[in-house]
Amino acid sequence: MKSKRLLTMIGSVCLILVLAALLLPACAKEEAPAAPTPGAPAEVYHWKFHSSMAVDHPQAVSFTWWAKKVEEASGGRLTMTIFPSSTLVSMLDSLSALGEGTVDLGDVCGGYWKEFMPEGGIETGFPGMLFNGPEMNHLFYDLGLIDIVREAYAEHGVWYGAPIDGGPHYMWATKPIRSVADFKGITCRAYGDVAVLIERLGGAPVFIPHDESFMALQLGTVDAYATNIMVFSTYKHYEVCHYVMTPGVLSLGVGNFGISMKSLDELPEDLATLVKSMAPMLNFANSYMAKNMEYDVLQSGKKLGFEVVQMDPEVVDVMTEVCMVLLDEYAAKSDRCARMVEIVKGMMKQKGYID
């Protein structure tokens, strides 16, 4: 109840700011768009919102909240239906589904398609790169990373809406993992460059959709899992994995949500402007939910039957080394990647994370 009240307050403030931002530029235009004919019913657009998470996952809850705010701001002219994990498309197919217009908008994660869109790998983050939401917002909005990322997504028919602070990506397992030696031989569900990190530490990374994760852990198909802690709680992984390792194998995992350019083109100009301008609100809502859940889960070890395990400093050192190696590897892939890496390293130096 507390979360809902706070989200409502946040939404009201954000909505006022968004509407003000929309109205001011409109006043400066020489010609206003033609008003609808009095008495004529406004056309209503119905969008499909793909979520990679279960319906009760906090991220999906924030999507539902945001969709309602968009509907209210549009006067009911743009409505959205949230489709949870795998009901429309799989996580790995979400980018192409958006580009084709099969779904209108949805959460996507650059780490899933870093092999053919390397900018997505940089966007998702690395160990030691980002540590909190304000740093992420500074990197994307103040330092301009979002403009370069949008160039890359546009080539796939997707308008990159906003970065989403998913919190640290922790690793949990059926046995405690404290040292580099403990990684040897473990099979861990991971994606993107977290999978690279697991492999370089001596483990074997595999990919499994979240809706298949509990059974995989229960049957021993995988020994460990690495992603945001909300998955650990939502999918009840604590019933199988009694150890959560800290610090996170990804200091801050950056997801995002994208909008099909085909769907945007089909909207009237004012609705397209509205939905794009409200994109940062989704990050704000999701960040709040992620941070709340992270704190609650990590404090509930006794209740849920798991132990928080502190990994040795040598593991953190290896994470940092891998981060720098990966950044250099990305910089060599393209001019656009090189520009992104330059911005990322500049911020890391500014924060004192690297020399």
C-alpha positions as a printed Julia matrix, in Angstrom:
355×3 Matrix{Float64}:
   0.0     0.0     0.0
   2.88    2.31    0.87
   4.47    1.65   -2.54
   1.23    2.39   -4.37
   0.72    5.68   -2.49
   4.28    6.8    -3.21
   4.02    5.83   -6.88
   0.76    7.81   -7.11
   2.46   10.89   -5.63
   5.46   10.47   -7.92
   3.19   10.01  -10.9
   1.24   13.19  -10.17
   4.39   15.3    -9.96
   5.92   13.73  -13.07
   2.7    14.13  -15.0
   2.52   17.87  -14.23
   6.11   18.3   -15.43
   5.49   16.29  -18.58
   2.37   18.23  -19.5
   4.17   21.54  -18.89
   7.01   20.41  -21.17
   4.49   19.57  -23.87
   2.47   22.78  -23.61
   5.33   25.27  -23.67
   6.74   24.25  -27.09
   3.21   24.14  -28.45
   2.69   27.8   -27.55
   5.71   28.76  -29.62
   4.42   27.18  -32.83
   2.95   29.52  -35.44
   0.26   27.04  -36.41
  -1.5    24.8   -33.92
  -2.76   21.4   -35.09
  -6.36   21.38  -36.18
  -8.77   20.67  -33.32
 -11.04   17.63  -33.59
 -14.48   18.32  -35.01
 -16.81   19.12  -32.07
 -18.86   16.09  -31.19
 -16.75   13.68  -33.26
 -15.49   10.72  -31.19
 -11.7    10.65  -30.82
  -9.99    7.62  -32.3
  -8.66    5.26  -29.64
  -5.38    3.42  -30.19
  -4.75    0.12  -28.41
  -1.13   -0.9   -27.87
   0.41   -4.23  -26.88
   3.09   -3.87  -24.19
   5.45   -6.85  -24.01
   7.03   -7.55  -20.62
   9.86  -10.03  -20.16
   8.76  -10.63  -16.57
   5.93  -12.39  -14.76
   2.83  -10.33  -14.09
   3.63   -9.91  -10.36
   7.28   -8.95  -10.91
   7.87   -5.38   -9.66
   9.06   -4.34  -13.11
   5.78   -5.49  -14.66
   3.9    -3.67  -11.88
   5.68   -0.43  -12.79
   4.79   -1.01  -16.46
   1.11   -1.27  -15.55
   1.31    1.93  -13.49
   3.04    3.81  -16.33
   0.58    2.57  -18.96
  -2.28    3.88  -16.84
  -0.61    7.29  -16.58
  -0.21    7.45  -20.35
  -3.86    6.53  -20.82
  -4.92    9.27  -18.39
  -2.67   11.89  -20.0
  -4.0    11.01  -23.45
  -7.59   11.4   -22.33
  -8.18    7.72  -22.99
  -7.02    7.92  -26.62
  -4.03    5.59  -26.07
  -4.54    2.42  -24.05
  -2.12   -0.41  -23.37
  -2.4    -4.07  -22.43
   0.57   -5.62  -20.6
   1.5    -9.1   -21.82
   3.76  -10.91  -19.34
   6.75  -13.11  -20.08
   6.61  -15.21  -23.28
   2.86  -14.69  -23.89
   3.54  -12.71  -27.08
   7.21  -13.21  -27.9
  10.28  -14.59  -26.15
  12.81  -12.33  -24.47
  15.35  -12.98  -27.21
  12.86  -12.06  -29.97
  11.59   -8.84  -28.44
  13.85   -6.51  -30.47
  12.78   -7.95  -33.83
   9.13   -8.02  -32.71
   9.31   -4.3   -31.98
  11.02   -3.56  -35.27
   8.36   -5.5   -37.17
   5.51   -3.92  -35.19
   4.34   -7.28  -33.82
   4.32   -5.56  -30.43
   4.06   -1.82  -29.95
   6.41   -1.37  -27.03
   8.18   -3.44  -24.43
  11.14   -3.91  -22.16
  14.3    -4.95  -23.91
  17.88   -5.46  -22.82
  20.87   -4.73  -25.0
  22.88   -7.58  -23.52
  20.65  -10.1   -25.31
  21.7    -9.0   -28.79
  25.2    -7.64  -28.22
  26.54  -10.03  -30.87
  24.81   -8.2   -33.73
  24.3    -4.83  -31.99
  27.38   -4.33  -29.8
  26.13   -0.96  -28.57
  23.6    -2.96  -26.55
  26.36   -4.65  -24.59
  27.89   -1.33  -23.54
  24.45    0.04  -22.71
  23.72   -2.81  -20.27
  26.78   -2.08  -18.14
  29.78   -3.83  -16.6
  31.09   -4.61  -13.13
  32.52   -1.43  -11.65
  30.96    0.85  -14.29
  27.8     2.17  -12.62
  26.69    1.89   -9.01
  23.35    3.7    -8.76
  20.5     5.31  -10.67
  21.82    8.9   -10.53
  25.08    7.76  -12.14
  23.12    6.0   -14.86
  21.02    9.1   -15.55
  24.13   11.27  -15.61
  25.8     8.94  -18.11
  22.81    8.71  -20.43
  21.25   12.16  -20.22
  24.01   14.58  -19.18
  26.88   12.94  -21.05
  24.79   12.04  -24.11
  25.05    8.24  -24.17
  21.32    7.97  -24.89
  21.7     9.77  -28.24
  24.25    7.24  -29.48
  22.2     4.29  -28.2
  19.13    5.65  -29.98
  21.08    5.71  -33.25
  21.79    1.99  -32.89
  18.21    1.0   -31.99
  16.75    3.13  -34.78
  18.58    0.95  -37.3
  16.42   -1.92  -36.02
  13.15    0.02  -36.22
  12.99    0.75  -32.5
  12.8     4.08  -30.7
  14.84    3.73  -27.5
  12.56    5.09  -24.79
  14.67    5.33  -21.66
  17.31    3.45  -19.67
  15.83    1.44  -16.8
  17.7     1.07  -13.52
  17.34   -2.62  -12.69
  19.57   -2.44   -9.63
  22.68   -4.58   -9.12
  22.71   -8.03  -10.69
  23.46  -10.5    -7.96
  24.34  -14.15   -8.26
  22.62  -16.82   -6.16
  23.49  -20.49   -6.05
  22.93  -23.86   -4.45
  26.32  -23.57   -2.74
  28.31  -20.6    -1.4
  30.74  -18.92   -3.79
  33.41  -16.85   -2.08
  36.61  -17.14   -4.09
  37.66  -17.28   -7.72
  38.32  -20.99   -7.23
  34.67  -21.51   -6.25
  33.55  -20.45   -9.74
  35.32  -23.38  -11.35
  32.84  -25.77  -12.88
  29.61  -24.04  -11.83
  26.84  -23.72  -14.41
  25.25  -20.29  -14.14
  22.33  -18.74  -15.98
  23.63  -15.42  -17.26
  23.37  -13.19  -20.31
  25.39  -10.5   -22.04
  28.76   -9.69  -20.56
  27.87  -11.2   -17.19
  28.07  -14.49  -19.08
  31.54  -13.48  -20.29
  32.54  -12.68  -16.71
  31.29  -16.05  -15.43
  33.22  -17.83  -18.17
  36.45  -15.95  -17.49
  36.11  -16.81  -13.81
  35.98  -20.49  -14.73
  32.24  -21.14  -14.78
  29.94  -22.26  -17.59
  27.28  -19.68  -18.54
  23.98  -20.78  -20.08
  20.82  -18.9   -21.0
  17.36  -19.81  -19.66
  14.16  -17.72  -19.84
  12.94  -16.65  -16.41
   9.72  -18.63  -16.7
  11.78  -21.84  -16.99
  14.26  -20.91  -14.27
  12.81  -22.56  -11.15
  12.63  -25.99  -12.73
  16.17  -25.64  -14.11
  17.51  -24.84  -10.64
  15.45  -27.55   -8.99
  16.61  -30.23  -11.44
  20.24  -29.09  -11.24
  20.37  -28.02  -14.89
  22.05  -24.9   -13.54
  23.81  -24.38  -10.19
  23.5   -20.62  -10.08
  21.57  -17.66  -11.47
  22.66  -14.09  -12.18
  20.33  -11.16  -12.73
  18.43   -8.58  -10.65
  17.36   -9.69   -7.19
  13.68   -9.17   -8.01
  13.8   -12.4   -10.04
  15.14  -14.28   -7.01
  12.07  -13.29   -5.03
   9.37  -13.28   -7.73
  10.24  -16.75   -9.04
  10.88  -18.17   -5.54
  14.45  -19.19   -6.29
  15.16  -19.0    -2.55
  13.43  -22.37   -2.21
  16.35  -23.95   -4.11
  19.24  -21.47   -3.84
  20.2   -20.81   -0.23
  23.13  -18.48   -0.95
  23.1   -14.96   -2.42
  26.52  -13.58   -3.26
  27.51   -9.96   -2.82
  28.69   -7.61   -4.29
  26.72   -7.92   -7.51
  28.36   -9.46  -10.55
  27.01   -6.39  -12.33
  27.24   -3.22  -10.26
  24.13   -1.85  -11.93
  22.15   -3.61  -14.63
  20.69   -1.23  -17.2
  17.63   -2.39  -19.08
  15.43   -0.25  -21.27
  12.1    -0.12  -22.98
  11.63    0.51  -26.66
   8.77    1.57  -28.88
   8.12    0.29  -32.38
   8.78    3.09  -34.87
   5.98    1.66  -37.01
   3.56    2.07  -34.1
   4.76    5.61  -33.42
   4.27    6.56  -37.07
   0.66    5.38  -36.89
  -0.16    7.72  -33.99
  -1.29   11.34  -34.39
   1.61   13.71  -33.77
   0.36   14.85  -30.38
   0.03   11.29  -29.04
   3.44   10.28  -30.36
   4.97   13.31  -28.65
   3.11   12.53  -25.45
   4.2     8.9   -25.14
   7.82    9.73  -25.96
   7.92   12.58  -23.44
   6.65   10.3   -20.68
   9.4     7.71  -21.24
  11.6     8.86  -18.31
   8.68    8.33  -15.92
   8.91    4.57  -16.53
  12.55    4.53  -15.46
  11.65    6.53  -12.36
   8.89    4.09  -11.36
  10.94    0.99  -12.09
  13.98    2.34  -10.22
  11.86    2.91   -7.14
  10.4    -0.6    -7.29
  13.84   -2.18   -7.89
  15.51   -0.4    -4.99
  12.64   -1.23   -2.63
  12.71   -4.9    -3.6
  16.5    -5.15   -3.37
  16.48   -3.88    0.2
  13.54   -6.04    1.26
  14.95   -9.24   -0.23
  18.45   -8.86    1.17
  16.97   -8.25    4.63
  14.75  -11.34    4.48
  17.37  -14.09    4.53
  16.25  -15.55    7.84
  12.6   -15.57    6.79
  13.19  -17.04    3.32
  16.0   -19.37    4.34
  19.05  -18.03    2.52
  22.42  -16.6     3.5
  24.09  -13.49    2.08
  27.69  -14.43    1.23
  30.43  -11.81    0.9
  32.78  -12.69   -1.96
  36.53  -12.24   -1.51
  38.23   -9.02   -2.7
  40.08  -11.05   -5.34
  36.76  -11.73   -7.08
  36.0    -7.99   -7.19
  39.47   -7.34   -8.62
  38.85   -9.85  -11.42
  35.48   -8.22  -12.14
  37.14   -4.83  -12.55
  39.85   -6.26  -14.79
  37.28   -7.96  -17.0
  35.29   -4.71  -17.21
  38.26   -2.79  -18.59
  39.16   -5.55  -21.05
  35.59   -5.68  -22.34
  35.42   -1.91  -22.78
  38.57   -1.97  -24.91
  37.19   -4.87  -26.95
  33.98   -2.96  -27.6
  35.83    0.22  -28.57
  37.47   -1.69  -31.42
  34.15   -2.85  -32.91
  32.98    0.41  -34.48
  33.29    4.19  -34.37
  29.97    4.39  -32.53
  31.14    1.89  -29.91
  34.38    3.84  -29.54
  32.4     7.01  -28.84
  30.34    5.19  -26.21
  33.41    3.72  -24.51
  35.06    7.15  -24.42
  32.02    8.57  -22.6
  31.86    5.64  -20.18
  35.56    5.78  -19.32
  35.37    9.54  -18.92
  32.64    9.17  -16.31
  34.48    6.35  -14.53
  37.56    8.57  -14.27
  35.43   11.45  -13.07
  34.03    9.23  -10.29
  37.46    7.86   -9.37
  36.67    4.27  -10.35
  39.66    4.1   -12.7
  42.84    6.19  -13.07
